[in-house]
Amino acid sequence: MIPIQEVYLAGLSGFIVTFALSVVLVLTKQYHGRFSLDSSDGVQKFHKMPTPRVGGVAIAIGYFAAWRLMDGDAKQLFGIIGLAGLPALAFGLTEDITKKVSVRIRLIATIASGMIFALLSGYTITSVEIWGLDYLLAVPVISLAFTAFAVGGVANAINLIDGFHGLASGTLVLILLAFALVGWRVDDGVFVALALTMAAVVFGFFLVNFPLGKLFLGDAGAYFAGYFVAVMAVMLPARNPEVSPWVSLLILGYPVTETVVSIIRRAVSHDAHPGEPDSAHLHHVVYRSWAKSAANIFQAPALQNSITSVFMWVLPLITLITVKYCGFQASSALLYLSIVVVFYLITYRAIVTRNSSPSGK
């Protein structure tokens, strides 16, 4: 049974607090800007003006406000998730302010959050439905380590797609709605409450981030929210054995695909370290092609950034739609996941091929 009133009150509180604090951070940037502003210089920078990148602060406080109004198992689990996520939040915020925390340290922080969550909650990945690997995951220490690394990887995948107004936050909301939908289908009321409450919190930030980009998630927001959806992916099959872990991967299909493809592309094509930033992700090539053309058609070049996100939301929308009809078995989830991956690859290749041709320049 889904605690509708509890979800409504907690979600509304989280939304209001996050939105209000996001607005306050924008209005007071002259006071904290020397610490919080993100410059417009850099290979992955596509905004025109220095912008506060401390949206994670608003999300964290909104999260706490929502937790205060929750009750029972949902409150306890929401609290555990928030507490375990503090390393990801803290090291992300330190990077937002100092710009001096290495990618490796931030990855370790997100992995640490995943491990703390697993230890406090008892939820780990014990099966991926792959012969041989499941035998290893039956060993508690291996399951714990695998869970921690998986959570860290997903948190960093969300940070990877954080580059345009509303892209990461909009994707997060759609992912959380997809988790809520599956939770509703299996009648896991607590799981639905967690997903919808966090969706409300993130949406409060989203309204300030999109379409004008007045405030950015920053590493703190991206890592913490990314960590949250990662532990939701762990909990879904752990709480509901009838649901294959591949359903969780399907829901995270877009950011995970972006990350895997980027690692392969950098290793094979650019001979670069996977952690180095570049501007060759799908959202970057969409920005330079489809979004630019759309902005020109509407004679609104200032909206090229946010139009990019609108195009990119198609991928998490596909997963949201498919989980409505997807079976809970691995075969069904893999079929739909393959559609997401193929759609991604075809889109990427089509744009790159068009841009590299004489007529596309």
N, C-alpha and C positions, 0 to 999 in steps of 0.2 A: 504493500500500500504506500502511495506517494504522499508525504505530508505537505499538502498543497499550501496551507496557510503559513507553515514554517518556511517553506521555500520562498513564498511570496515576500514575507517580511524580511528574511535574511537577504534575499536577492535585492530587494528594493533598497534596503539600508546600504548594502555594499555598493550598489549602483550610484546612489546619491552621494555617498562619501567620496567615492573614487572620482566621480564627475566634478564635484565641488572642489576637491583638492587639485585636480588637474587644471581647472580654471584658475585657481589661486596661484599655482606654480607658473602659469603663463603670465598672469598679471604682475607677478612680483619678480620676474626674471632679472630686472635691473639690480636687484639686491643679491641674488645668488648666481647670477650669470657667469661671474668669473670662475666659478667652480663647475657649473652645470651645463653651460652652452656647448653644443656640438658644432664645430666649424663646418663650413661648406667645402673644405679642401680635403681631397682624398679620392682614391680610385673608386670607392663605393659610395661617394657622397653625391646625391642628386637633388638636394635642396639648395635654395638660393641664399637663404639668410641663416646666421647662427641661431640654433634652436635648442631650448632646454631638453636634455636627454634623461631626465629623472622621473619619467612617468612611472617607473617601478615603485617609487615612494608612494604615489597615490594608490596604486594597486595594492601594495602591502597594507596600507592603513585601511583601505576599503575592505580588504580580506578580513582584517581583524574585526571591523565593524559588523560584517556579515556573520562571523563566527559567534559574536556576542549574542546574537538573536536566534542562533540555532539551538537544537535540543537533542538529547538522546544520543544514539549511535552516530548520527550524522555530525553532530557537534564534536564528539570525541574524535572521529576520523578526520574531520576538517582541521581540527586542532593539531593532530599528529602530522598531517601533511604540511601544514604551515610551519610547525616547529622544525621538522626535518629539512624544510626548504630554506632555512636561514643561511646556511653556507653559500648556496647558489645566489641568494639575494644579496648577502653582504659583500661577497667578492665581486659580484656584478656591479653593485653600487660604488664600490671602491674604484673600479675601472672607469665608471661613468664620471667620477669626480677627478681622479688623478691621471687617467689615461696611461697608467704605468703597470697594470696587472697583465701578465702574459697570457696568451691563449691557453698554454698548458696548465697554468695555475687555475684558470677559470674552469677548464675541463675537469680538473681534479675536484674542484669545489662542487660541481654538479654531480659528479660521481659520488662524492661524500654524502650529498643530500640523498641520493638514491639509496645508498647503503644504510643511512640512519633511518630512512623511511621503512625499509625492509625489516630492520631490526626492531623498530618500535611497533610496527603494525603486524608483522608476521606474514605479510604478502610478498611472495617472490615468484619468479618465473620458474616453474617446475617442469614445463613441457612446451615444446615448440612444434610438436608433432612431426619431428624428423628422426628417423631411425638412427640410433647410435647416440645422437646428441641428447635425447631424452634420458638415456642411461646416465650420462654425465650430470644432467640437471637433477637427477634423483639424489645426488650427493649435496647435502645442505650448503657446504662452503662454496661449492661451484655455482649452485643456484643463486646464492647471495651475491657473489662476484659478478655473475652474468647480469643479474637484475640491476646492480649498481651501474655497470658500464652501459647497459641499455638505456637507463634513465638519463645518464649523462649525455649519451649520444643524441637522444631525442631533444633534450633541452638545448643542445648546441645546434640542432637542426632548425629549431624555431628561431634562434638567434641569426642563423644563416639567411633566412628569408626576410629578416627585418631590414628593409631598405627603402620602402616607399610608404607614403601616407596610407595607413589603414591596411597594408598588406599582412603584416604579422598579426595584428590585433583582430582584423576581420577573419583571417584564417583560424585563429584560436577560437573565436566565437562559433564558427561553423563546426570545428572539430568537437567542441564541447557539446553542441547541439546533437551531433551525431552520436556521441557517447550517451547522452541523455535518451536519445531515441532507442538505442539498443537496450539500455537499462530499463526503459519502459516496456519494451517487448518481452523482457524476461522477468518483469515484475520485481525489479530490485529498486525499491523506493529510496533507500539511502543513497545508492549510487546516482540515481536521477537527481536527488537533492543536491549532491556535491557538484555535479556537472552544471546544472542550471544556475546555482548560486555563483559559481566561478564565472560562468558566461555573463551574468549580470554585472559582476565586478569589472571584467575586462571591457564590457560594452560601455561602461561609464567613461573609461579612458578613450575608447574608440571614437566617441562623439567629439572629442577634442583633437584627436589625431587625424581624423578624416573629415572633410577632404583637404583642409588647408594646412595640415601638419604643424599645428601650433605647439605640440609637445610630442616628444619621442618616447618610446618604451625604454630605450637605453638597455644596457646589458642586464641590469637588475630586473627590469620588467620582463625582458625576453627570456632570461634564464629561469626566473621564478615561475612564470606562466608556462614555459616549455616543460619545466620539471613537473608541474602540476598535471599537464595532459599526459606526460610520460607515466606517472604513477597511476593515472586513471586507466591507461592501457595495461598496466600490470594487474590492477585490481579486477578488471572486467572478467577475464577468464578464471582468475583465482576465486572470485566470489560466485561465479556462475559457470560451473564445469561444462555445461552444455554448449558454451560459447567457445569456439576455437580461438587461440591466441592470434591467428591470422586475421580475425575480424578486427582486433585492435590495430594490427599493422595496416589493414585496409583504411581505417579511419585516419591514420597518420600518413597515408600514402603520399600526399604531396610533399611535405617537408622532408620525409625520409628519402623519397626518390630524388629530390633536389640535392640532398647531401651526398648520396651514393654516386650519382652522376657527376657531381662536382669533384669528388675525390678522384674518380677514374679519369675525368677530363684533365685535371691538373697533373696527375701522375703520368699519363700517356702523352698528352699533347703539349703541355707547357713545361714539363720537367720541373714543377714547382712543388714546394711543400704543401700538403693538403690544408694546413692551417693558414696559409697566406691568403690575404684578401685579393679578389679580382672582380672584374665587372663583366663576367661572361656567363652568369647564371641566367636562367630562363627569364626571370623578371627584368633583368638588365636588357636583354635583346628585345623583349616585348616593349620596353620603354623607348628604345631607339627606333622601333619600327611601327607596330600597330598603334601604340599609344600616341606616338608623334603624329601619325596620320590622322587619328581621331581628333586630336587636339587642334590640328590645322583645319579639319572639316568644320568643327564648331567654333573656329577662330578664338580658341581659348588656350594659348600655349602654357599659361600658368597651371592648367589642370592636367598637363601631361603626366605629372608624377602620380596623381591620384587615379587617373584613368588606367594607368598600369595595374594598379591593385584591382580595379574592377575586372579587367581581363583575367588576372591571375586567380581571382576567386572562383573561376569556373572549375578549377581542379578540386578544391575542398568541397565545392557544391556537388560535384560528381559523387564523391564519397558519401556525402550526407544523403543524397538521393538513393544511392545503391544500398546503404545499410537498412533502408526501409524495406527492401525486397530481398536482400541477401539472406541466404540461409546461415545457420550458425556453424556449419561444417567448414573445414579447411578448403575443400574443393570449391565451394561457392565463393568464399572470400578471395581465394587465389584468382578465380576467374575475373572477378570485378577489379581486383588489384592490378591484374595484367592490363585491363582496359585503361586504368589511370596511368600506368607506366608507358604504355604504347602511345596514348594521347600526348603525354609529356614529350616523348622522344620525337614523334612526328611533328609536333608543333615547333620544337626547338630546331629540328633539321630544316623544316620548311622556311622558317624565318631567316636562319643563317644562310641557306642557299639563295634565297631571294636577295638578301643584302649583299652577298658576295658577287652576284651577277651584275654586269654593266648596267642593265636597266633598273637594278634595285639600288644603285648607289645614289 
